Amino acid sequence: MRKEIKFSSYRKVPILLANAGSPLQLNDSSVIISAIKTYLISRRNSLEEIVSFYPPVKTVTEQGKEVLEYENKYWLMLDEKETKRVYPVKEVRVEEMKWRKWADDWLVHLISPNVYRTPKEALASFDYIVREGKFGTLEGLFAKYVGAVAMFFVSKRLKKRHQLRDDVREDLYEAVNEWVKAVGKNRLFMGGNQPNLADLAVYGVLRVMEGLEAFDDMMVHTNIQPWYQRMEEVIQKTGVAF
């Protein structure tokens, strides 16, 4: 992955390069989604202008590490008329932003401790990464075994940092069921009959685990499957690739 992003001083993924008259780099998944969604709804501003509405701000974590954060990243930059069209009720917008932030601040941090939970699971995860990635034979073997060992120990540090239970599956199951409860029984998606950006954020996080033991366990031990399958169907119909 480092090879693919060596052109950028921003060292996290995803990064989106857009041809907006001149090359334009968008960082942070939530910024990317908010900016593109704003652009698709409102053509009053160029994509470059829209991205400027999400300025990066340097902050320091509890561990003393300096990181970049993006202001307003859960907001769509729409005028009053556009906002009322997309969010007929104010509470709909507030709910969407709340759960997008929840996906970034909590749900995503449950993934690594779960997919690298045991040496066996860590090895299976890296076997999948190597098969799907662009690795040579020797490079792939090195990445698989060294990466699996490294991430197994990293996952233990993450477990401690985020104060997860001894069995991290319990935190995953609880979080997923919390999401299902928030969607409720009377809606297909949090967005109603169609997914909104909160649905997309949660789906994007959970889909990372597909093909792994953690994903299969989640499908068996939580109530997420009906919602997840509906998301799959919508994405297949629209031709969106993840």
C-alpha positions as CSV (number, residue, x, y, z in Angstrom):
1,M,0.0,0.0,0.0
2,R,2.9,2.4,0.7
3,K,3.9,2.2,-2.9
4,E,0.5,3.2,-4.1
5,I,0.4,6.4,-1.9
6,K,4.1,7.4,-2.0
7,F,3.2,10.4,-4.1
8,S,1.2,11.9,-1.1
9,S,2.3,13.5,2.1
10,Y,-1.0,12.2,3.5
11,R,-0.2,8.7,4.7
12,K,-3.7,7.2,5.3
13,V,-6.1,5.6,2.9
14,P,-8.4,6.1,1.2
15,I,-7.2,8.8,-1.1
16,L,-9.2,10.0,-4.1
17,L,-7.5,11.6,-7.1
18,A,-10.1,13.6,-9.1
19,N,-9.7,15.3,-12.5
20,A,-11.3,18.6,-11.7
21,G,-9.7,20.7,-14.4
22,S,-6.4,20.2,-12.5
23,P,-5.5,17.2,-10.4
24,L,-7.3,17.3,-7.0
25,Q,-6.5,15.0,-4.1
26,L,-9.3,14.3,-1.5
27,N,-8.3,12.7,1.8
28,D,-10.4,10.9,4.5
29,S,-13.3,8.6,3.6
30,S,-15.9,10.8,5.2
31,V,-14.6,14.0,3.5
32,I,-14.6,12.1,0.2
33,I,-18.2,11.0,0.6
34,S,-19.5,14.3,1.8
35,A,-17.7,16.3,-0.9
36,I,-18.8,14.0,-3.8
37,K,-22.4,13.8,-2.5
38,T,-22.5,17.6,-2.2
39,Y,-21.1,17.9,-5.8
40,L,-23.8,15.5,-7.1
41,I,-26.6,17.4,-5.5
42,S,-25.5,20.9,-6.0
43,R,-23.5,22.0,-9.1
44,R,-23.2,25.6,-7.9
45,N,-19.6,25.1,-6.8
46,S,-16.7,23.2,-8.4
47,L,-15.4,20.1,-6.7
48,E,-12.3,22.1,-5.8
49,E,-14.4,24.8,-4.1
50,I,-16.4,22.2,-2.2
51,V,-13.3,20.4,-0.9
52,S,-12.1,23.8,0.5
53,F,-15.2,23.7,2.8
54,Y,-13.5,20.8,4.6
55,P,-10.3,22.3,5.9
56,P,-7.7,20.1,7.6
57,V,-6.8,20.9,11.2
58,K,-3.8,19.6,13.1
59,T,-4.7,18.0,16.4
60,V,-2.8,16.0,19.0
61,T,-4.1,12.6,20.2
62,E,-4.1,11.3,23.8
63,Q,-0.9,9.5,22.9
64,G,0.7,12.8,21.9
65,K,0.7,12.1,18.2
66,E,-0.1,14.9,15.8
67,V,-2.8,14.0,13.3
68,L,-4.9,15.8,10.7
69,E,-8.6,16.1,11.2
70,Y,-11.2,17.6,8.9
71,E,-13.7,20.1,10.0
72,N,-17.3,19.8,8.9
73,K,-16.7,16.3,7.4
74,Y,-20.1,15.0,8.1
75,W,-21.9,18.0,6.6
76,L,-23.2,18.3,3.1
77,M,-22.5,21.8,1.9
78,L,-26.0,22.6,0.5
79,D,-28.1,25.8,0.4
80,E,-31.4,26.0,2.3
81,K,-33.5,24.8,-0.6
82,E,-31.3,21.8,-1.3
83,T,-31.1,20.9,2.3
84,K,-34.8,20.8,2.7
85,R,-35.0,18.5,-0.4
86,V,-32.5,16.1,0.9
87,Y,-33.4,16.3,4.6
88,P,-37.2,17.2,4.8
89,V,-36.9,16.9,8.6
90,K,-34.0,18.3,10.6
91,E,-33.8,15.2,12.7
92,V,-33.0,13.1,9.6
93,R,-29.8,15.1,9.0
94,V,-28.8,15.0,12.7
95,E,-29.3,11.2,12.8
96,E,-27.3,10.6,9.6
97,M,-24.4,12.7,11.0
98,K,-24.5,11.0,14.4
99,W,-24.2,7.5,12.9
100,R,-21.5,8.4,10.4
101,K,-19.5,9.8,13.2
102,W,-20.2,6.6,15.3
103,A,-18.9,4.5,12.4
104,D,-15.7,6.5,12.3
105,D,-15.2,6.9,16.1
106,W,-16.2,3.4,17.3
107,L,-17.2,0.8,14.8
108,V,-14.1,1.0,12.7
109,H,-11.9,0.4,15.7
110,L,-13.5,-2.9,16.3
111,I,-12.4,-4.4,13.0
112,S,-8.6,-5.0,13.6
113,P,-9.0,-6.5,17.0
114,N,-11.6,-8.9,15.5
115,V,-10.0,-9.9,12.3
116,Y,-6.5,-10.3,13.9
117,R,-7.9,-11.8,17.1
118,T,-5.9,-15.0,17.1
119,P,-2.8,-16.1,15.2
120,K,-4.9,-18.3,12.9
121,E,-7.3,-15.4,12.1
122,A,-4.4,-13.0,11.5
123,L,-2.8,-15.4,9.1
124,A,-6.2,-16.0,7.3
125,S,-6.6,-12.2,7.0
126,F,-3.2,-11.7,5.5
127,D,-3.7,-14.6,3.2
128,Y,-6.7,-12.8,1.8
129,I,-4.8,-9.5,1.6
130,V,-2.0,-11.1,-0.4
131,R,-4.3,-12.9,-2.7
132,E,-6.2,-9.8,-3.5
133,G,-3.2,-7.4,-3.6
134,K,-0.4,-6.8,-6.0
135,F,2.4,-8.9,-4.5
136,G,5.2,-10.9,-6.0
137,T,5.8,-14.5,-4.7
138,L,8.5,-13.7,-2.2
139,E,7.0,-10.3,-1.3
140,G,3.6,-12.0,-0.7
141,L,5.1,-14.7,1.6
142,F,6.9,-12.0,3.6
143,A,3.8,-9.9,3.8
144,K,1.6,-12.8,4.8
145,Y,3.7,-14.2,7.7
146,V,5.4,-11.1,9.0
147,G,2.3,-9.0,8.5
148,A,0.1,-11.5,10.3
149,V,2.5,-11.7,13.3
150,A,2.8,-7.9,13.5
151,M,-0.9,-7.2,13.3
152,F,-1.7,-9.9,15.8
153,F,0.3,-7.9,18.4
154,V,-1.0,-4.6,17.1
155,S,-4.6,-5.8,17.6
156,K,-3.8,-6.5,21.3
157,R,-2.6,-2.9,21.7
158,L,-5.7,-1.6,20.0
159,K,-7.9,-3.8,22.2
160,K,-6.3,-2.2,25.3
161,R,-6.5,1.3,23.8
162,H,-10.2,1.1,23.1
163,Q,-10.9,-0.7,26.3
164,L,-12.5,-3.7,24.6
165,R,-13.7,-6.9,26.4
166,D,-11.5,-10.0,26.7
167,D,-13.6,-11.5,23.9
168,V,-13.6,-8.7,21.4
169,R,-16.4,-10.4,19.5
170,E,-18.8,-9.2,22.2
171,D,-18.0,-5.6,21.4
172,L,-18.5,-6.2,17.7
173,Y,-21.9,-8.0,18.3
174,E,-23.1,-5.3,20.6
175,A,-22.1,-2.5,18.2
176,V,-23.7,-4.2,15.2
177,N,-27.0,-4.8,17.1
178,E,-27.0,-1.2,18.3
179,W,-26.9,-0.2,14.7
180,V,-29.7,-2.6,13.8
181,K,-31.8,-1.2,16.7
182,A,-31.2,2.4,15.5
183,V,-32.4,1.5,12.0
184,G,-35.5,-0.1,13.6
185,K,-38.1,-2.5,12.3
186,N,-40.1,0.0,10.3
187,R,-37.3,1.1,7.9
188,L,-35.4,-0.8,5.3
189,F,-32.4,1.5,5.9
190,M,-31.6,4.4,8.1
191,G,-32.3,6.5,5.1
192,G,-35.8,4.9,4.8
193,N,-36.5,3.1,1.6
194,Q,-33.0,3.9,0.3
195,P,-29.6,3.9,2.1
196,N,-28.3,7.3,3.3
197,L,-24.7,8.2,4.1
198,A,-24.9,6.5,7.5
199,D,-25.9,3.2,5.9
200,L,-23.1,3.6,3.5
201,A,-20.5,4.3,6.2
202,V,-21.5,1.3,8.4
203,Y,-21.7,-1.0,5.4
204,G,-18.2,0.2,4.2
205,V,-16.7,-0.7,7.6
206,L,-18.4,-4.1,7.9
207,R,-17.6,-5.1,4.4
208,V,-13.9,-5.1,5.2
209,M,-14.4,-8.3,7.1
210,E,-16.1,-10.3,4.3
211,G,-14.5,-13.7,3.7
212,L,-13.1,-13.8,7.2
213,E,-14.1,-15.7,10.3
214,A,-15.2,-12.5,12.1
215,F,-17.7,-11.7,9.4
216,D,-19.2,-15.1,9.5
217,D,-19.5,-15.0,13.3
218,M,-21.1,-11.6,13.1
219,M,-23.7,-12.9,10.6
220,V,-24.6,-15.8,12.9
221,H,-24.6,-14.1,16.2
222,T,-26.2,-10.7,15.4
223,N,-29.3,-9.3,13.7
224,I,-27.4,-7.6,10.9
225,Q,-27.9,-10.0,8.1
226,P,-31.3,-8.7,6.7
227,W,-30.0,-5.1,6.6
228,Y,-26.6,-6.1,5.1
229,Q,-28.3,-8.2,2.4
230,R,-30.5,-5.3,1.5
231,M,-27.4,-3.1,1.2
232,E,-25.8,-5.7,-1.1
233,E,-28.9,-5.8,-3.3
234,V,-29.0,-2.0,-3.7
235,I,-25.3,-1.7,-4.5
236,Q,-25.5,-4.5,-7.1
237,K,-28.5,-2.8,-8.8
238,T,-26.7,0.6,-8.9
239,G,-23.5,-0.9,-10.1
240,V,-21.4,0.6,-7.3
241,A,-18.1,-1.2,-6.8
242,F,-16.5,-1.5,-3.3
